[in-house]
Amino acid sequence: MVLRKDIPSARIGRSIQREKIMTRKLITLFDIIWKGFIFQCRKFLHEIYECDFSL
């Protein structure tokens, strides 16, 4: 594979890779927040109704 500076595809590929990494980080962050939120809700409902909700 020959990398030449006059071909912008390598640069485009790199920026796409960076976007993919950022998207994955955002998804992971959202996932952590969502799981924490569900856990807190379950705990809250468990305290109120004194029974286990499996979401």
PENOR-V346112 format. One record per residue. N is the residue number from 1. RES is the residue in three letters. PHI is phi in radians with two decimals (999 if undefined). NEAR is the number of other ideal C-beta (glycine too) atoms within 10 Angstrom. D_LAST is the distance of its C-alpha to the last C-alpha in Angstrom with 2 decimals. Layout:
# PENOR-V346112
N:RES:PHI:NEAR:D_LAST + N:RES:PHI:NEAR:D_LAST
This chain:
# PENOR-V346112
1:MET:999:3:50.30 + 2:VAL:-1.84:4:52.42 + 3:LEU:-1.76:7:50.97 + 4:ARG:-2.07:7:53.24 + 5:LYS:-1.24:7:52.82 + 6:ASP:-1.41:4:54.02 + 7:ILE:-1.74:10:50.97 + 8:PRO:-1.38:8:48.06 + 9:SER:-1.09:9:45.51 + 10:ALA:-1.12:12:44.86 + 11:ARG:-1.16:10:44.15 + 12:ILE:-1.09:10:41.85 + 13:GLY:-1.02:10:40.04 + 14:ARG:-1.15:10:39.62 + 15:SER:-1.18:10:38.21 + 16:ILE:-1.12:10:35.75 + 17:GLN:-1.05:10:34.72 + 18:ARG:-1.10:10:34.29 + 19:GLU:-1.09:10:32.12 + 20:LYS:-1.05:10:29.92 + 21:ILE:-1.11:10:29.54 + 22:MET:-1.09:10:28.75 + 23:THR:-1.07:10:26.15 + 24:ARG:-1.09:10:24.51 + 25:LYS:-1.11:10:24.63 + 26:LEU:-1.12:10:23.10 + 27:ILE:-1.09:10:20.22 + 28:THR:-1.10:10:19.67 + 29:LEU:-1.07:10:19.96 + 30:PHE:-1.06:10:17.50 + 31:ASP:-1.07:10:14.98 + 32:ILE:-1.09:10:15.65 + 33:ILE:-1.10:10:15.44 + 34:TRP:-1.10:10:12.14 + 35:LYS:-1.11:10:10.55 + 36:GLY:-1.11:10:12.54 + 37:PHE:-1.09:10:11.49 + 38:ILE:-1.09:12:7.70 + 39:PHE:-1.08:11:9.10 + 40:GLN:-1.11:10:11.58 + 41:CYS:-1.08:12:9.54 + 42:ARG:-1.06:14:7.72 + 43:LYS:-1.11:11:11.35 + 44:PHE:-1.09:11:12.87 + 45:LEU:-1.10:14:11.15 + 46:HIS:-1.10:12:11.86 + 47:GLU:-1.19:8:15.38 + 48:ILE:-1.25:8:15.93 + 49:TYR:-1.66:9:14.87 + 50:GLU:0.93:7:15.32 + 51:CYS:-2.53:7:12.61 + 52:ASP:-1.63:8:9.46 + 53:PHE:-1.75:12:6.08 + 54:SER:-1.78:4:3.80 + 55:LEU:-1.54:7:0.00
